[in-house]
Structures are given as C-alpha cells and as structure tokens.
Amino acid sequence: MIIVLPKRMAALFLKKLTSQTIKTENYYIRRYLGKYILQGPAPTQLSPRLSCLIHAKPFSTEDTQDERTKKKKNETAFSSVGRKINERIIHVLDEQGNDLGHMHRANVIRLMAERDLRLVKRDPHAEPPQYQLLTGAQIHQERLQLREAERAAPKPGPTLTKELTFSSNIGQHDLDTKSKQIQQWIEKKYKVQITVKKAKSADEPENKMEEICNRIVQTMSGIATFSSRPQPIRGGKAVMCVLRPLSKKEEAAWRATPGTPRGDALNRGDRKDGASGVLPQ
C-alpha cells in the first residue's frame, strides 16, 4: 500500500530531514575533530554553512615562559652576533681594544671578512651600541673566565650549617684534622656548629671545653669568627658555639690591622711557640 503525501507535507518533511542531517553531521565533526576546527557562524535552516577544517595555533601577544627564558639566556650569553647587526651605525672596538669610532654595519661586516674576526656586543645600552671585534680564541677565553666567575660567585639562598661534635679529651692529631675540616667549610661559606662534650676524667679543668672552642677560632683568624660564643648546654655537660665566615668588611678591617699574620694558620710552620694551633693535650 503506497501512501501519497500532499506536496506541502512532502516539502516540509524533506526540509526537516535535511536540517536534522546537517545538525548530526556537525555534531560528529565537532566531537572527533574539535581541536582542528575553526567554527564559522552557526548554521541556519535556510542557509546552512559547513565548518572549515583548519589547524589553528593559539595566538598571544605575550611571550610564553619558555620564550622569555630563552630570550633572557641569549641576551646574557657571550657569543658572536654574526652578520645580524640590527643597528645601522655602531661603535666599534678592535681585537686589541682600540677605538675605531662609529662605523656603518656594512663596513663592519667587510672588516670582519677581511681580518677573519667575529663581532660581539659589549654595551647594548650605549648610543650608538658598542661592539668589539674579537678572534675565536679571544671569545673562547672570555667564556672560560665568565664560567669561572659564575662558579666562584656565592649562590643565593639560606646559609647552611655544618655540625661537628667531639669530646674534650680529643687527641691533638684528631683536633688538627677537625680544625682543617672546619676551615674548609668556612671557606665554602658554611656556618659550623661545634659541640664539645665533657670528658669523664675527674681532673679535667672546668673551662677546658670553652678553651677548645676559643683555640679553634684562633687558628682561623682572618676567615672566621663567632656567630654564637661558647655556652654550656645539657646541664653543663657540653659546650656549644657557632662559627661563621667573616664578611668582606670584616676581612678588609682584619687585613688593615698592623701586624696581622698572613697565610693559613693551620698549615704554617713558623709559629713562635712551635705549637700546631690547637689545644695541647
């Protein structure tokens, strides 16, 4: 049995079927290919528009964190700029440090080629910016010097504290060894907490533990001083003190003092009293 629909109903049915087909198609496209779609205006029943398949990369006017880090690193790195000179006129120094004055970048590039030199930026904030012509060996040498300076520079952050504990009846050789270890820590800018425990010997002087701390800091004159002076702890059964490196101001004042001894106090063999710089037993 064949049902014959009126023309008006057939047209409405066909229009509804077409609209439903477009909606279903767009739903599956957005679901499976959503990150590649740049959606146009919403489709209408009268004038449907298909979506365009475009791979869109996110855009931002601000640099990302990685780009900022890379840019900062490139600005601080000491390297040749090659032939990419952004300024028309620059101030140039030759490989001996002689001032060549202001030069056009074309003349600088020609000079680089003639003398087999490289161009490095010295002062980008000058007007005009200052550059210098260097050989490859000179650039390598300056990089090595920069690395050495970075390693020698103190690292930011809290000062670390090393701890050392020993008995007041410690032998002279062992005390020398511990004093040298303390000195190495001080030279690396550590604080050192020293705890001297009271020995069980009945005939030991009362102030021997404090005297050991004083003698240790005396062997490090010019590099260390007390951050915390010796004080009794554990009910008088031990003495604790903290040593710290001298500040630059304190080091300068120590060097300016007349008659200040020079050199490593632990390794000098010309002491007037012939002692090793530690408390004798």
C-alpha positions in Angstrom: 0.0 0.0 0.0 1.5 3.3 -1.1 0.8 6.4 0.9 0.7 9.6 -1.2 1.6 12.7 0.8 0.4 16.1 -0.3 3.1 18.3 -1.9 3.2 20.7 1.0 3.7 18.0 3.6 6.4 16.3 1.5 8.3 19.6 1.2 8.2 20.2 5.0 9.3 16.6 5.7 12.2 16.9 3.3 13.2 20.3 4.8 13.2 18.8 8.3 15.2 15.8 7.3 17.8 18.0 5.6 18.2 20.2 8.7 18.5 17.1 11.0 21.2 15.6 8.8 23.2 18.8 8.9 23.0 19.0 12.7 24.0 15.4 13.1 27.0 15.9 10.7 28.2 19.0 12.6 27.9 17.2 16.0 30.2 14.3 14.9 32.7 16.7 13.3 33.0 18.8 16.5 33.2 15.7 18.6 36.1 13.9 16.7 37.9 16.9 15.0 37.1 19.6 17.5 40.7 20.8 18.1 41.2 21.3 14.3 38.0 23.2 13.7 37.6 27.0 13.4 33.9 27.3 13.7 32.1 29.7 11.4 28.7 31.3 12.0 26.0 29.0 13.3 24.2 27.2 10.5 20.6 28.1 9.9 17.9 26.1 8.4 17.7 28.5 5.4 21.4 28.9 4.6 23.5 26.1 6.3 27.3 26.5 6.2 29.7 23.7 6.8 32.6 24.1 9.2 36.1 24.7 7.8 38.8 22.2 8.8 41.8 24.5 9.8 44.7 23.7 12.1 44.7 26.8 14.3 47.7 27.6 16.6 46.9 29.6 19.7 48.0 33.2 19.4 49.1 35.5 22.2 50.7 39.0 22.2 52.7 38.0 25.3 55.8 35.8 25.3 55.4 32.4 26.9 57.6 31.5 29.9 59.9 29.3 27.8 60.3 32.0 25.2 61.1 34.6 27.9 63.7 32.3 29.5 65.3 31.6 26.1 65.4 35.3 25.2 67.0 36.2 28.6 69.6 33.5 28.2 70.5 34.7 24.7 70.9 38.2 26.0 73.3 37.3 28.8 75.3 34.7 26.8 78.7 35.9 25.5 78.7 35.0 21.8 79.3 36.3 18.3 76.3 38.1 16.7 77.5 37.0 13.3 76.3 39.3 10.5 73.0 40.1 12.1 73.6 43.7 13.2 70.3 45.4 13.9 71.7 48.9 14.1 72.8 50.9 11.1 75.6 52.8 12.9 77.6 51.1 15.8 80.6 52.0 17.9 83.4 49.5 17.2 86.5 48.4 19.2 89.1 46.2 17.5 90.6 43.0 19.0 93.3 45.0 20.8 90.7 47.3 22.5 91.5 50.3 20.2 88.6 52.6 19.4 87.6 52.5 15.8 84.8 55.0 16.3 81.4 54.9 14.7 81.0 52.7 11.7 78.3 51.6 9.2 77.3 48.0 9.6 78.3 47.3 6.0 81.8 48.4 6.7 82.0 46.4 9.9 80.9 43.2 8.0 83.5 43.9 5.3 86.2 44.3 8.0 85.1 41.1 9.7 85.6 39.2 6.4 89.0 40.8 5.6 90.5 40.1 9.1 88.6 36.9 9.9 87.1 38.4 13.1 83.9 38.0 15.0 81.6 40.7 16.4 80.4 40.6 20.0 78.1 43.1 21.7 79.7 45.0 24.6 77.2 47.7 25.6 73.8 47.4 24.0 72.5 50.4 26.0 75.1 52.9 24.7 74.2 55.3 22.0 75.1 54.0 19.5 75.6 50.4 20.8 79.1 49.3 21.4 80.6 46.2 19.7 84.0 44.7 19.6 85.8 42.6 17.0 87.4 39.5 18.5 89.1 36.4 17.3 87.6 33.0 18.0 90.3 32.3 20.6 89.5 35.5 22.5 85.8 34.7 22.6 86.6 31.2 24.0 88.9 32.7 26.6 86.3 35.2 27.8 83.7 32.4 28.0 86.0 30.4 30.3 86.5 33.5 32.5 82.7 34.0 32.8 82.2 30.4 33.8 84.9 30.7 36.5 83.3 33.9 37.8 79.9 32.2 37.9 81.3 29.2 39.9 83.1 31.5 42.3 80.1 33.7 42.9 78.1 32.9 46.1 74.8 31.1 45.3 71.7 32.8 46.7 69.7 31.1 49.4 69.9 30.4 53.1 73.3 29.8 54.7 73.8 26.1 55.5 75.1 25.0 58.8 77.5 22.1 59.3 77.6 20.3 62.7 80.6 18.8 64.4 80.7 17.0 67.8 83.6 15.6 69.7 84.9 15.0 73.3 87.1 17.4 75.2 89.7 14.6 75.6 90.3 14.5 71.9 93.9 13.9 70.8 96.0 16.6 69.2 96.1 14.9 65.8 92.4 14.4 65.7 91.8 18.0 66.7 94.1 19.3 64.0 92.1 17.2 61.4 88.8 18.5 62.7 90.1 22.1 62.6 91.1 21.7 59.0 87.7 20.3 58.2 86.0 23.3 59.9 88.2 25.7 57.9 87.2 24.0 54.6 83.6 24.5 55.5 84.1 28.1 56.4 85.9 28.8 53.1 82.8 27.4 51.3 80.7 30.0 53.3 79.1 27.5 55.6 78.4 28.1 59.3 79.8 25.5 61.6 78.2 24.4 64.9 80.7 22.9 67.3 79.7 20.9 70.3 82.4 19.8 72.7 81.3 17.2 75.2 82.8 17.0 78.7 85.1 14.0 79.2 84.6 11.6 82.1 88.1 12.5 83.5 87.7 13.8 87.1 90.8 16.0 86.9 89.8 18.0 83.8 89.7 21.8 84.2 86.2 23.3 84.2 86.9 25.7 81.3 88.6 23.2 79.0 85.6 22.8 76.7 85.3 26.6 76.2 89.1 26.9 75.7 89.0 24.3 72.9 86.4 26.5 71.1 88.5 29.6 71.5 91.7 27.9 70.3 89.9 26.6 67.2 88.6 30.1 66.2 92.1 31.5 66.9 93.6 29.2 64.2 91.1 30.7 61.7 91.9 34.4 62.3 91.1 36.3 59.1 88.5 33.9 57.8 86.1 33.1 60.7 84.6 34.4 63.9 82.0 33.5 66.4 78.4 33.8 65.4 77.5 32.4 68.8 80.1 32.3 71.5 80.7 29.1 73.6 77.9 28.5 76.1 77.1 25.5 78.3 74.3 23.1 77.3 72.9 19.8 78.6 73.3 21.0 82.2 76.9 21.9 81.8 77.9 18.5 80.3 78.8 20.1 76.9 79.6 23.5 75.4 78.3 24.7 72.0 79.4 27.5 69.7 78.8 28.5 66.1 81.4 29.9 63.7 80.7 31.9 60.6 82.8 33.3 57.8 83.9 36.9 58.0 82.1 39.5 55.9 84.0 41.4 53.3 84.1 44.4 55.6 85.5 42.4 58.4 88.1 40.8 56.2 89.2 44.3 55.0 89.4 45.5 58.6 91.4 42.5 59.6 93.9 43.0 56.7 94.3 46.6 57.6 95.3 45.8 61.2 99.1 46.3 61.8 101.0 43.1 62.5 98.3 40.8 61.1 99.7 37.4 60.2 99.3 36.2 56.7 98.6 32.7 55.4 96.9 29.6 56.7 97.2 29.4 60.4 96.7 25.6 60.4 99.5 25.0 57.9 102.1 27.5 59.0 105.2 26.0 60.4 106.8 29.3 61.6 104.7 29.8 64.8 106.8 31.3 67.6 105.6 28.9 70.2 106.1 25.9 67.9 102.5 24.8 68.5 100.2 23.4 65.9 97.5 25.9 66.6 95.3 23.6 68.7 95.0 22.9 72.3 97.8 20.6 73.5 96.8 17.5 75.5 
